[in-house]
């Protein structure tokens, strides 16, 4: 885990971009209709990856900023409220912090994406934002949770430990 402010920033950037990339792959595959075809997302093609990389290049900035401003703090507060570091397994404490952070960041990033992609770029009415945002959270939360728990966080911790060996 990060021990200095610089290490915290590096870890935050790694996690932000890994989360953004995974979520963009998921959302672009859905946007391109792969989830509606027989076989679902198993029929996804490699064309999704470059488009996801492009969108993740700027969405990762939003993830980093929002997680730095409130996502990480609220995730830590969630873990503090539901765990006891003196009694609980450290891994459990870390997973609870991740869960709390996802519970804050998914609605935050869903609102950001709803405004950017649906209101600004697609020209939908701002009056529809509550419905668009709700639908976006419902679509993204399961993926954000499981992507964070089983891919993004383990990969980010692994890469961080390669950069900063203990």
N, C-alpha and C positions, 0 to 999 in steps of 0.2 A: 504494500500500500504506500501511497505517496507520503514522504516525510518532510518535504519542503514545499513552499508555495509554487516554485517552478515545476516540481514533480506533479503537484496537484493539477496544474494547468495542462501539462502533457497528458496525464491520465484522463482529464476531462475532455480534451480534444480527441483522444483515441476513442473513448466511449461514445462521445457525441457523434462522431462520423461513422462508427460501426453501427450504432442504432439507426442513424439516418439512412445509411445505405440499405440495411435490411428492410426497413419500413418502406423505402422507395421501391425496392424490388417487388415487395408484396403489393403495394398500391398500383404500380405500373402494370403488373401482371393482371390485376383485377380490371384496371382501366382498359387494357387491351382485350379483355373478354376471355382470358384463359380460364377463369373460374367457372364460366358458363358452358364450356365445351365438355363433351363426354370425357371423363378422366380428370377433369378439373385442372388444378394448377400443375399436375404432372405433365401436361402438354405444353408448358411454358417453353419458349425458345430463348436462345442466347441473345436475341435482339433486346430483351428486357434489361440486360446488364449495363450496356453503355448509357442508355437513357436514365437508368437509376443512378449511375455514377454522376451524371450531369446534375440531376436534381439534388442528390446528396451533397454536391459540392457547395450549394448555397443553403440547403436546409440544415446541414450540419452546423452552420454558423448560428442559426436560430436556436437549435438544440443547445449548443454550448452557452449562448447568452442566457436563455431562459433557465437552464439548469443551474448556472452560476448565480443568477439573481434570486431564484426561489425554489427550484426543483430539488436541488441537493439538500438545502436546509430543511425543507418540509419532509423530505424522505428520511432525514436523520431524526427529525422530531417524531415521526411515525414510529421509527425503530426504538427510540428512547421510551416512548409511551408503551410499547408492546413487548419489550425485551428487558432483560436484566443482565448486562455484561458480566457481572460478578457470578451469576448462576448459570446463564445460558451458554451453549456452545457458540464460539465466535462465528462459525459458519452460519448458524441460525440467525445471529444478529445481523450479519452482512446481507443475508437473503431478505430479511425483513426490511432493511434499509432500501434494498433494491425494489422491493414490492411497493414501499411507500413512495419512492421516487417515480416509479412507473405510474402509480395512481395519480400523481400530480402532473407528470410530464405528458402523459397520453392526452388528457383533455386540453392541456396547454398547446401542444403541437397540433392537435386536431383543429383547434380554433385557428391557429396560425395558417395551417394548410387550407382550411375552409375559406378563410378570407382571401388568401393569395390565389388559390386555384379556382375557386367557385365564384367568388364575388369580383375580384379584380380581373383575372384573366378570362374567365368564362362569361362574365357580365350578368350573373344572376342578381336578383334583387336582394338588397341587404335585409329586407323584411323576411326573407327565407333563411337567414343565417342561423336562427335557433334550430330549425329542422335539419339543415345541412350539417351543422356542428354535431348535433345529437347522433345523426346517422354515421358521421365520420368516427366519432368516439366508439359507437357500437361495433363498427367494422374493424377499427384498429386496436382496441384494447386487448383482445385475446392474443393477437400477433405480437403486440408490444411487450406484453407480459412474458410470453414464452420465448420470444426472441431474446429479451434481456436476460432471463434466467438461464437459458441453456445455450446461448450462442454469444451474444454481445459481451456480457460481463465476463464469462470465462475466457473468451479470446482477448478482451481488453486487459484483463489481469495477467494473462500469459505474456502478451506483447510488452506490457509495462515491466514485468519482471525480467524480460530479455534486455530491455533498454537499461533498467536500473536493477542489476542483480543485488539480492539482499546480502 
